[in-house]
Amino acid sequence: MTKVAQLVQNVAAVRNEFIDSIKNINEGQAATKLSTEEWSIIDITEHLFWAEQGALFGMWKILYAMREGKAAKTFESEHKNWTIEKLIEQTWKEKEIVPPMAAPRLGGTLIFWRSSLAGLQSLLEKFGNDLQEDELRLLAHPHPISGDMDFQQRLEFLSFHIKRHQAQVQNIIDSFNGHA
């Protein structure tokens, strides 16, 4: 299996775990906020959709700009060869503010956002089929918080990001059963 295929498969597995964890949540539970400063499961799922969709859009856009000679191809970055964990540790504050493009803003139903999030898999697979192994370490578009990331780090970030929010969702689910 190629590295690109492995990264795509990792995102799919983590996303599927997230979706499975919320499949039995009813709409009332999904709208529950543990505090005014925290997001509901609907908010988190909508955010994950916007964040992944934006990342895929940005990666494809810069990839084709590089291939067409409209953007520089470079492997150089202050974060070169960093693991995604190190990159987050070094660039994020404890409580980050979501970039506006990835902020939950429409509300609605969990079933809509869960289905929308699941629907991103076909886009991710098409991107993975397009991205070549020798392009993985080229710089992709900058992350709004972390800055420079290459395509591999961008794909690793998708998995990391879903896992991070999965912990928040689990905390909300636990509160329904009195475990919070």
N, C-alpha and C positions, 0 to 999 in steps of 0.2 A: 504494500500500500504506500502510495506517495505521501510525503509530508503534508501537502495541501489537502489530500483526501482525508488524512488523519485529523487535521484541524477542523475540517468541515464536519466530520463524523462526531468529533468531541462537542462542537456547538449543538449539533442535533440531539445528542444524548442528554446534554444538560438542559436544553430547552424542553425536551420531552419529559424529563423528570419534573421540571417546573410545572408544565401543563398538567401532568398526572396528579401533582400534589394539590391542584385547585379544581379538579374535575367534579368533585362532590360538594363543592362550596355553593351554597345558594346565593341568590342575588343580594339578599339582606345581609348575610355574613360578608359578602364580597365588598359591600359598601361601608363596613365597620371601620372606624378609625379609633385606635387605642388612645390617641390624644389629638389635639388640634394641630400639633406640629408633625404628626406622622401621616403617612399615606395609607389608604385602604388597599385591599388586594386589587380592586379595579384600577386604582391609580398606578400601582406598581406594574401591573400587566400592560397598561397603556404605555407607561414609560419605557418598558422593555421593548415594546413594538417600535416606538419612535426612535429609540437609540439604535436598535439593530438596523432598521430600515435606513436611517441616516448614515450609519457606518457603511452599509453595502452600497448605497448611492455614492458616497464619497470615495470609496475604494475603487469602484468601477470608473468613476469620472477621472480620477487621477491616473489610473492604470492606462486608460486610453489616451489621455493627454501625453503621457510618457511615450507610449508606443507611436504616437503621431508626431513626436518631436516638439510638442507644445509645452512640455514640462520637463525639467531636468530629471534624469535617472541618477539617483545617488544612494549609496549604501551608508553614507556617513551621518552620524547622529550622536548627540551626547548620550543617548540611551542605547547605543549599538550593543547588541547581544545581551541586553538585560532581560531577565525573566519578567513576566508580567507582574509577578508579586513584588519584585524589587522596584519596578517602574511605578507602581501604585504607591508603594511605601514612600518613595522619594518625592512624588509629585502631588499627592493628595493630602488634604487636611483631614482631620478626624471626621468632620461633618461637612461634606461638600455641598455646594449649591448646584442644583441641576442646570445644565445649559438650557436656555429657552426652547431650542429646537427639539429637545428630548423630554420636555416637561409634560406631564399629563395635563391636558387642557380641554378635552371634549367630554370626559365622563362617559356615561352610558352604561352598558351592561357588560358583565364579566364574559358572558358567552361570546359577545362580539370581539372583545380584545383577546380572549383566549384563542379564538379561531383566527384572528388576524395575525397573532404571533406565530401560530402554527403554520400559517400560510407563507411565512418568510422562508421556510425551508427550501422551497423550489428555487427562490432567488439565490439563496446561499449556495445551493448545489450548482446552479448555472455559473455563478461567479467562480466557484471552486474549479469547475471544468475549464474556465477561461484562464484563470491565473496559472502561470507556469512556475515550475519549481525554482528556476533561476530568478524569478521576480519576488520571491517571498521576503527577501531581506532588503528590497528597495523601499525607500521611505514612501509611505502612503500619506494621505492628507493628515494634518495634525489633529490630535484629539483636543477638544476644547479645554480640558483641564490638564492633561498630562503632556501635551505638546507632541513632539516628534515620536512617531511609532512607525515601524515598518509593517508590511502586510502580515507577516507572521504574528507580530505583537498585536495587531488590530484583531486578527482572528482569535488569538488567545484571550484578548480582552473580552470578546463577546461571551465566551464561556465563563470567565471570571465574573463578569458583570451579572449574568443570570444567577450564578451561585450566590453572589453577595445579596441579591434581592430575595433569593429563595429563603435565606435565613430570616429576613423580615417577615415574609409570608408565614413561615413556620411559627414565628412568635405570635402572629395574629390568630392562626389556627389553634395554637395551644391555649390562647385566652378563651376560646369558645368552650374548652373542656376544663377550664379552671386551673390550667398549668402555668399560666404566665406569671 
